Amino acid sequence: MGRIRQYIEIGEKKYWTLFDSGARNTYVIKEVALNLPTFKLLGTNPVALGGKVHTINENCLLSCKIKGYNISDHAFVLDSIGIDEEKKPIEVLIGSLLMQRWGIALIPEKEDIDLSNYPKEFVEF
């Protein structure tokens, strides 16, 4: 598993983001979701994250820039995600499904991400 932290851009704002290959889904805190289209889920779903069980009842369309690349995907909305090792609140958690979809690879030894596999086009059959 890899975990890289850096800022991403949503509109004109930057948000502290954890790229976590050990997490399947992507999550944002409510303050971030205020700037995004949100949708109520038909029911609630529990998720264990950061040593706590959260109840998810809202989803949003995450549209952001990561290192200048346009990325969009859905994200679950949480009250809080947690804090990182430097006691900084995590505002967005990017999970493995989004990373796979957009060709994002983690480079733990450089504490960075690689977007050289970012799709130039989507080919659907």
N, C-alpha and C positions, 0 to 999 in steps of 0.2 A: 504494500500500500504506500501511496505517496500523498504528501500534503504540502501544498505550496500556497503561500499567501501573497496577495498583491491587490492593487486597486483595479476596479473595472469602472467604466463610465455608463451611466444611465441618464440620458439627456445631458444636462450641463453639470451633473453632480458625479462625484467619485465615491465608490463604496468599497469598504474593506472586505475582501473576498477570500474564502478558503477554497482551493481546488483540492478535492478529496477523492481519490480513486477508490477509497474504501466505502464511499457512500454511493448508492445507486442513483438517487434522485437529487434534484436541485431544490434549494429552499431560499427564501428571502424573508427578512423580518417585515413586520407590518409597516414600519416607516418607509421602507423601500417600496413596498406594494402600493403605497399611496400615489406613486408616480407612474403606475402601470395599470392596464386594464385587468380587473379582477373578476372572478366568477365564484359563486357559491357552489360547493359540491352538493350532490344529492343526499349524501350521508356524511358521517364523520369517519375518519380513519385515524387509528393510533399509529404513532411512529416513535421508536426509541432512538434518541439522538442526544449525544453529549451527556449520557448518564441519566437522562430524564425521558419520561414518556410524554409526548405532546399529542394533542388532539388536533387533527387537521380538518378544517371545514371550508377552506378557501384555496383557490388556485389563481395564478396570474400568468399573463403573457410577459415573459422576461425578454426585453429587446434591449441589447446593450452593445458596447464596443469593448473588445478585449484586445489590447495591443493594437488598436486601430482597425480590427476586423469586426464586421457586423455579425452578431450572434443573436439568434432568437430561439426560444424554447419555452415550455411551460415550467412553472416553479410553484411549489407549495408554500403557503404563507404561514409563518410561525410568529408567536409573540417574541421569542428570542431564540438564537441559535447557540450562543455561548461566547466565551472569550478565548482568545488564543494564548500561546505560551508567554506572550509579552503583555498580557492583561488588556489587550485591545478587543473591543466587541466585534464579533463577526457579523456582518450585515447580509452577506450572501454566501451560500455554500453551493459550489458547482460540483455536481456529482458525475459519476462515470458515464451515464447515458448521454448527457450533453457533451461531455468531452469526446466520446466516441463519435457521435453524430457530426461534430464540427472539426474533427481531426486535431484535437488538443492533446499533446503529450506532456507529461511531467518530467522535468529534469531535476531530480532531488539534489544532486551534487552541486548544482548552480542555483538552487532555490528559485527556479524559473520555469516557464512553460514554453513549449515549442508549438508553433502554429504552421510549420512548413507543410503539413498535410491538410491544411484548410481547403475545403472543396471549392474548386474554381467553377464548377457547375454540378448540378444534380442530374443524374441519369436514372430515369425510372423506366421500368419495363412492364 
